[in-house]
């Protein structure tokens, strides 16, 4: 996929356990796995020998073994064993990706790894994660449509008129800030509450100091985007009270996203950069996002 370089959230850390996990990200088949120490590895899911999926294989002594002919690759992607000849083949290599694991997420640097900044993108003054519940779903749309939906505040009273749109009074004085790192806006009468999108693919809805939402827009392919939505809170964090609140959070998030989904899936074309649209003043954050996308 043609996307700007940067550290992208690609997975929830909990998704990668002992077995290899096959995924598609940026239109590329990948496999995520862990060494015995827990260290994460993400590499191409296609064996360079005969292009079989490595994710169908298993982990043997901190190497991933191809299910087709048993070739074994280490964490750097080098072939360390060809069973037929009983030795390594350093010239046979599998592409590996630069990844980090922090804040319960797995991040991948899309671009030249030599240019990867040491600091991961995150939200201003939002270091604590509190207790959170998770909800995820995949939309059959391009990355641009899913992100722009959350930057479009003017749709709230209409798409969400039966849910959060009832509280969306958008006629107040708005304060906003846009630069190459983030888009941030809030209504002055709401205090510190507001929305922030941090490039390239994470978003926060700060409702209060005790409750907020985070969302990662994960580019799967040109026609799919996976959404990881978390509800964070500092209350009702102990079982069994937390279980009931987690269920309620997931139900609410599914309901609200379903309202967005039906409208976003109706937009054509799926990639908004290819659309002929007549944008208005309330679309200024979408304009800024598209300018960033054009840097790819």
C-alpha positions as CSV (number, residue, x, y, z in Angstrom):
1,X,0.0,0.0,0.0
2,X,1.0,3.6,-0.7
3,X,1.1,5.1,2.8
4,X,3.5,7.6,4.4
5,X,6.3,6.2,6.5
6,X,5.9,5.9,10.2
7,X,5.2,3.7,13.2
8,X,1.8,2.0,12.7
9,X,-0.1,0.0,15.2
10,X,-0.7,-3.4,13.5
11,X,-1.8,-5.8,16.3
12,X,-2.9,-6.1,19.9
13,X,0.0,-7.7,21.8
14,X,-2.3,-10.4,23.2
15,X,-2.9,-11.7,19.7
16,X,0.6,-13.1,19.3
17,X,1.0,-16.2,21.5
18,X,3.1,-19.4,21.1
19,X,1.9,-20.3,17.6
20,X,2.8,-18.3,14.4
21,X,0.0,-15.8,13.5
22,X,-0.6,-15.1,9.8
23,X,-1.9,-11.6,9.0
24,X,-2.0,-9.2,6.1
25,X,-0.9,-5.6,6.7
26,X,-0.3,-2.9,4.1
27,X,-1.4,-5.6,1.5
28,X,1.6,-7.7,2.5
29,X,1.2,-11.3,3.9
30,X,3.1,-11.4,7.3
31,X,3.7,-13.8,10.1
32,X,4.1,-12.8,13.7
33,X,5.7,-15.1,16.2
34,X,7.6,-15.1,19.5
35,X,10.9,-16.5,20.6
36,X,11.1,-18.5,23.8
37,X,12.0,-15.2,25.6
38,X,8.8,-13.6,24.4
39,X,10.7,-11.4,21.9
40,X,8.4,-10.6,19.0
41,X,9.3,-11.3,15.3
42,X,7.4,-10.2,12.3
43,X,8.4,-11.3,8.8
44,X,7.1,-12.2,5.4
45,X,4.6,-15.0,5.6
46,X,5.9,-16.5,2.3
47,X,8.8,-18.9,2.4
48,X,11.5,-17.7,-0.1
49,X,12.0,-21.3,-1.2
50,X,8.6,-22.2,-2.7
51,X,6.3,-19.4,-1.3
52,X,4.4,-21.6,1.1
53,X,2.9,-19.8,4.2
54,X,5.3,-19.9,7.1
55,X,2.3,-19.3,9.4
56,X,1.2,-22.9,8.8
57,X,4.5,-24.1,10.3
58,X,5.7,-24.1,13.8
59,X,8.4,-22.7,16.1
60,X,11.5,-24.9,16.6
61,X,14.3,-23.6,18.9
62,X,13.6,-19.9,18.2
63,X,13.2,-20.5,14.5
64,X,10.1,-20.7,12.4
65,X,9.9,-23.9,10.3
66,X,8.2,-23.9,6.9
67,X,5.5,-26.6,6.7
68,X,6.4,-27.5,3.1
69,X,10.1,-28.7,3.3
70,X,11.1,-27.9,6.8
71,X,13.4,-25.0,6.1
72,X,14.1,-23.1,9.3
73,X,14.5,-19.3,9.6
74,X,15.8,-17.3,12.5
75,X,14.5,-14.0,13.9
76,X,16.7,-12.1,11.3
77,X,15.1,-14.1,8.4
78,X,18.2,-16.2,7.6
79,X,17.8,-19.8,6.7
80,X,19.5,-21.8,9.4
81,X,18.5,-25.3,8.3
82,X,17.7,-27.1,5.0
83,X,16.7,-30.6,6.2
84,X,17.7,-32.2,2.9
85,X,21.3,-31.2,3.2
86,X,21.4,-30.9,7.0
87,X,23.0,-27.4,7.0
88,X,22.2,-23.7,6.8
89,X,21.7,-21.7,3.6
90,X,22.6,-18.1,4.5
91,X,21.8,-17.0,0.9
92,X,18.1,-17.9,1.4
93,X,16.5,-15.1,3.3
94,X,13.0,-14.1,4.4
95,X,12.1,-10.4,4.7
96,X,11.8,-9.2,8.3
97,X,10.1,-6.0,9.6
98,X,11.1,-3.5,12.2
99,X,8.7,-3.8,15.1
100,X,8.2,-2.6,18.7
101,X,5.9,-3.7,21.4
102,X,4.6,-1.0,23.8
103,X,1.4,0.0,25.6
104,X,-0.3,-3.3,24.7
105,X,0.2,-2.7,21.0
106,X,2.6,-4.1,18.3
107,X,3.9,-1.3,16.1
108,X,5.6,-1.8,12.7
109,X,7.7,0.8,11.0
110,X,6.5,1.2,7.4
111,X,9.4,2.5,5.4
112,X,13.2,2.5,5.6
113,X,13.9,1.1,9.1
114,X,17.1,3.3,9.2
115,X,14.9,6.3,9.4
116,X,12.6,4.9,12.2
117,X,12.5,7.4,15.1
118,X,13.1,6.1,18.5
119,X,9.9,7.6,19.9
120,X,6.6,6.0,19.1
121,X,3.6,8.2,18.3
122,X,1.3,8.8,21.3
123,X,-1.2,11.2,22.8
124,X,-0.4,14.4,24.6
125,X,-0.3,14.0,28.4
126,X,-1.9,10.6,28.1
127,X,0.6,8.1,29.5
128,X,-1.6,5.9,31.7
129,X,-3.7,3.3,30.1
130,X,-6.0,2.6,33.1
131,X,-8.2,-0.5,32.9
132,X,-9.5,-1.1,29.4
133,X,-11.9,-3.3,27.4
134,X,-11.3,-4.1,23.7
135,X,-13.5,-4.4,20.7
136,X,-12.4,-5.0,17.1
137,X,-13.9,-5.4,13.7
138,X,-12.8,-5.2,10.0
139,X,-14.3,-2.8,7.5
140,X,-14.2,-3.4,3.8
141,X,-12.9,0.1,3.1
142,X,-9.6,1.8,2.4
143,X,-7.6,3.2,5.3
144,X,-8.5,6.8,4.3
145,X,-12.3,6.3,4.7
146,X,-12.0,4.8,8.2
147,X,-9.7,7.6,9.5
148,X,-11.7,10.4,7.9
149,X,-14.9,9.2,9.5
150,X,-13.4,9.9,12.9
151,X,-12.1,13.3,11.8
152,X,-15.5,14.4,10.6
153,X,-17.2,15.9,13.6
154,X,-20.1,17.4,11.7
155,X,-21.7,14.0,11.1
156,X,-22.3,13.3,14.8
157,X,-25.8,14.8,15.2
158,X,-27.0,13.0,12.1
159,X,-25.3,9.5,11.9
160,X,-25.4,9.2,15.7
161,X,-28.6,11.0,16.5
162,X,-29.8,8.0,18.6
163,X,-26.6,7.7,20.6
164,X,-23.6,10.0,21.1
165,X,-25.0,12.6,18.6
166,X,-27.5,13.7,21.2
167,X,-24.7,15.3,23.2
168,X,-22.9,16.7,20.2
169,X,-23.5,20.5,20.3
170,X,-21.2,21.8,17.6
171,X,-22.2,25.4,17.6
172,X,-19.8,26.4,20.4
173,X,-16.4,28.0,20.1
174,X,-13.9,25.4,18.9
175,X,-10.2,25.3,19.5
176,X,-8.0,23.2,17.2
177,X,-4.4,22.5,16.2
178,X,-3.0,20.7,13.2
179,X,0.6,19.9,12.3
180,X,2.7,17.1,10.9
181,X,2.3,15.0,14.0
182,X,-1.3,15.3,15.1
183,X,-4.8,16.8,14.6
184,X,-6.4,18.0,17.8
185,X,-9.8,19.7,18.5
186,X,-12.2,20.4,21.3
187,X,-15.1,22.7,22.3
188,X,-14.1,25.3,24.9
189,X,-17.2,24.6,27.1
190,X,-16.1,20.9,27.3
191,X,-12.9,21.7,29.1
192,X,-10.1,19.2,28.4
193,X,-12.4,16.8,26.6
194,X,-11.8,16.5,22.9
195,X,-10.5,14.5,20.0
196,X,-6.9,13.9,18.9
197,X,-5.6,11.9,15.9
198,X,-1.9,11.1,16.1
199,X,-0.3,10.3,12.8
200,X,-0.1,7.8,11.3
201,X,-3.0,5.7,12.8
202,X,-4.1,6.2,16.4
203,X,-7.0,8.3,17.8
204,X,-8.3,9.3,21.2
205,X,-11.6,10.6,22.4
206,X,-10.9,12.1,25.7
207,X,-14.3,12.2,27.5
208,X,-13.0,12.8,31.0
209,X,-9.9,12.1,33.2
210,X,-11.6,8.9,34.2
211,X,-12.9,7.7,30.9
212,X,-11.6,7.8,27.3
213,X,-11.6,5.8,24.1
214,X,-8.6,5.0,21.9
215,X,-8.8,3.6,18.3
216,X,-6.2,2.2,16.0
217,X,-6.9,2.2,12.3
218,X,-4.9,-0.7,10.9
219,X,-4.3,-0.9,7.1
220,X,-4.9,-4.5,6.0
221,X,-5.1,-3.9,2.3
222,X,-6.4,-1.5,-0.3
223,X,-9.9,-2.7,0.5
224,X,-9.8,-3.5,4.2
225,X,-9.1,-1.7,7.5
226,X,-9.1,-3.3,10.9
227,X,-10.3,-1.2,13.8
228,X,-9.1,-1.8,17.4
229,X,-11.2,0.2,19.8
230,X,-10.5,0.4,23.5
231,X,-12.6,1.8,26.3
232,X,-10.3,3.0,29.2
233,X,-11.6,3.8,32.7
234,X,-10.4,4.3,36.2
235,X,-13.5,2.9,37.9
236,X,-15.2,-0.5,38.2
237,X,-11.9,-2.2,37.5
238,X,-12.3,-5.2,39.8
239,X,-14.1,-8.4,39.0
240,X,-17.0,-9.1,38.9
241,X,-17.9,-5.4,38.4
242,X,-15.4,-5.0,35.7
243,X,-16.8,-7.9,33.6
244,X,-20.2,-6.3,33.4
245,X,-18.8,-2.9,32.6
246,X,-16.5,-4.4,29.9
247,X,-19.5,-6.1,28.3
248,X,-21.5,-2.8,28.3
249,X,-18.5,-1.0,26.8
250,X,-18.2,-3.5,24.0
251,X,-21.9,-3.4,23.3
252,X,-21.9,0.4,23.1
253,X,-18.8,0.5,20.9
254,X,-20.3,-2.1,18.5
255,X,-23.6,-0.1,18.3
256,X,-21.9,3.2,17.6
257,X,-19.5,1.8,15.1
258,X,-22.4,0.1,13.3
259,X,-24.0,3.5,12.8
260,X,-20.7,4.8,11.2
261,X,-20.1,1.6,9.2
262,X,-23.4,1.7,7.2
263,X,-22.6,5.2,6.0
264,X,-18.9,4.8,5.4
265,X,-19.4,1.7,3.3
266,X,-21.8,3.6,1.1
267,X,-19.1,6.2,0.2
268,X,-17.5,5.8,-3.3
269,X,-14.8,5.3,-4.1
270,X,-13.4,3.4,-1.2
271,X,-10.1,5.3,-1.4
272,X,-11.0,8.9,-0.6
273,X,-7.9,10.3,-2.4
274,X,-9.5,9.1,-5.6
275,X,-12.8,10.9,-4.9
276,X,-14.2,14.1,-6.4
277,X,-15.7,15.7,-3.3
278,X,-16.8,19.3,-2.6
279,X,-15.4,19.8,0.9
280,X,-16.7,22.6,3.2
281,X,-15.3,24.4,6.3
282,X,-16.0,21.6,8.7
283,X,-13.8,19.3,6.6
284,X,-10.6,21.1,7.4
285,X,-9.2,18.2,9.4
286,X,-10.0,15.9,6.5
287,X,-8.1,18.3,4.2
288,X,-5.1,18.2,6.6
289,X,-5.2,14.4,6.7
290,X,-5.3,14.1,2.9
291,X,-2.4,16.5,2.5
292,X,-0.4,14.2,4.8
293,X,-1.5,11.1,2.8
294,X,-0.2,12.8,-0.4
295,X,3.3,12.7,1.1
296,X,3.4,8.9,0.5
